[in-house]
Amino acid sequence: MQTNLFNKWNKIIKISKIENFQEINNKWWNIINERYNEKQRFYHNLTHINELLNLEEQFNCKLKKSEVIQWSIWFHDIIYDPTRSDNEELSAKLFIDFSNDVKLSEQVISDVNKYILATANHTKVKSDEEKDTDLLYFLDMDLSILGTEESVYNAYSDAIKKEYSHIPDDKYRIGRSKILQSFVDAGYESLYKTNEFKEIYGKKAINNLKNEIKKLQQ
């Protein structure tokens, strides 16, 4: 996977026509690896990034701003501390540091910053953002794990539980159940924003969420 990821990293570096190629790789590729391999990460790691980049390739023909989505994928979880509530803001700030180093266009910087911040609440897209179909695809990609096969979903839910091991078990069960139930109550048409993800992942996601809620309440 590491070689595959490095190839994808080089791909977006070239798409963005970044100068000082070797220098940038030495600095930021190391930062990417250090951050996403932190000990508290069991799901929000490079495997997650790789899966989203695969989805970006799968749906690339539907996208208008592939460059924006790829940078958003790489940086949306670069800061991840389960004990904090401002990970998205901090991730966006680190992306700004990166963009200053590599001199991305102002439009790309603005869009990626917006996309990263939007992951703070996937199901509530602002009215002025609803027409940005690329943003909707990006958010759906990030939630695609919810609609995967049962064994994959169970591994995901186990990993999330490990990431929140600092929370007492009873409190975790109550909090996690409440969040998942809100997704179930809203329905898959609220969970996913694009027709493709609703069709492919929607109903399976609701079934997975219901099954996890049952387990949490046992």
N, C-alpha and C positions, 0 to 999 in steps of 0.2 A: 504493500500500500504506500509505503514511504516514497518509493521511486515514482509511482503513479501521481502522488500528490505534488512532488517536486516538478514533474512535467507540467502539471496543471498550473502551478505557480509560475513557471517560466512562460506559459502560454498567456496568462493575463498580464505579465510584465511586458511582453512583446505587444499585445493588443493596445496597451496604454502608452506604448512608445516611450518607455522610461529609459532615461539616460543613466550613465554610471552603473550599468547593469550589474557588474560583478560586485561593486561596493554595496549596492542595495541588497543583493542576495545575501552577502555575508552578514549584514546587519539585521535585516527584517525577517529573513528565513529563519534565523536563529531565534528571534523574538517569537515568531509564530510557534516554533517547536517548543520553546521553553514554556510559553503560556498554556498551550493546549495539552501539554503533558504534566501539568501540575497534579499533585497527589490527590486533590479533592475532586478531580474530574473522573467520573465513571461513565457518563453519557456525553457530556458537553466537551468532547475531545476531538482529535483529528479524524476518528472514524466518522463522527457526525458530519464534519466538514466535507469529507470525501463523499459521503452519501448525498449531501446537498449539491455538490458539484456534479455528481452523476445525474441528478435530476435536472440540473441546469442544462446539461448536454441533451438530455432526453426531450426537454421542452423548448430547446433553443429556437426552433422555427416559429414559436409563438411569441418570442421576446423581441422587444425593440431596443432594449438597453442591456445587452448581455454583459458589457463591461461593468456596469453599475451593479448588477446582480452578483457577478463573481466577486467583486470587492466586498460587497455586503456579506456574502457567505463567509469569506475569509476572516472578516473582522467582527461579525455580529456577536460572537461569544468570546472574543479574545480576552476580555476581563470577565471572570466568572468566580464569584465567591458566594456560595449559597447562604451565607450569613448576612449578606447585604441586599439592599433593595434598589441599588443604583448601578447595577452592572451594565445596563444598556447605555446609560449616560457616560460611564467610564470607558466603555468600549468605543463609543463614538469619538470621545476625546483622543483616544490612542490612535484611531484611524486618522484624525486630523493631523496628529504628529507625523504619521506615515505620509499623508498626502502632501504635507509641507516639505518633506524630504525628497519626494519624487516628483513634485510639481504637477499633480493631476489638474485637469481643467476645473474651473469653478463650478460648472454644472454637475460634473461627476461627483465632486466633493459634496455638494449640496444634496444630491439625490441619495448617495450612500449614507450620509449622516441621517437623513430622514428615514431611510429603510431600517437602519440599525435601531433607531429610537422606536420605530413602529413595532419591533418585536417585544416591547414591554407589555403589549396587550394585543395579541394576534387577532382576536375576534372583534375588536372595536376599532374600525378604520374610520378616520375623520372623513366628513362629507367631501372635502376638497381632494381627498386622496383616492376616492372610489373610482375615478376615471383613469388612474395610473395602473393599468393592467399588469405591468411588470412588478409593481409592488405587491399586487394581489398574488401573483404567481410565487414570488419570493416568500411571502408569509405562508402560503399553502405548502410550499416545499418544506419549510421549517416544522410544520405540523404533520407532515406525511407519516411520520412514525406512528401516529395514533391509529392509522388505518392499515397497518401492516399485518402480516400473518400472526396468529396468536402467540407462537413461540418467540417471534421477534419482539412483539409488544411486551410480553412478559419479561424478557431480558431488559428491555428499556425501563419498565416500571421498577424492576429490581435495582437497576443502576441509579435511578432517581432517588430511591429510598436510601441508597448508600451515600449519595451526595448530601442528603439531609439527615445524616446520622447524628448530627448535633441536636436534633429535636427529639424530645422524648417520644416513645413509640405511640402512646395513646393520643398525644397532641398531633402527631404526624397523621395518624389515621383519620382523625376528625378534620383536620385542615385539608388534606389531600382529597378526602371524600367530598368535601364541600366544593372544591374547585372542579373536580370531575363531574359532579352532579350538575353544576351550572352549565357545563358544556353539553351534557345530555339533554337538559331542559331546553337549551337554545336550539338543539337539533343540528344535524350535519350541514344544513344549508347556511347556518350561521358560522359553523366551525370553519368551513372552507368557502373561499370566495369565487373560485373559478369553476366553470362547469366540468372541466376535465378532472379536477381533484375531487369534486363532489361525487362524480360518477365512479372513479377508481377507488377512492379511499373513504368516502362518506359513511356508508352504512356499516362497513367493517369497523370504522373508528368508534361509532356509537356502541356497537356490540363489545368492543374491547374495553371501553370506558365503563360500561355497565358491569362487566365481569370483574374488573379491578375493584369497583366500588363494593361488590359483594364480598370479595376477599378481605377488603379493608374493614368491613363491618362484622366479620366472623369472630 
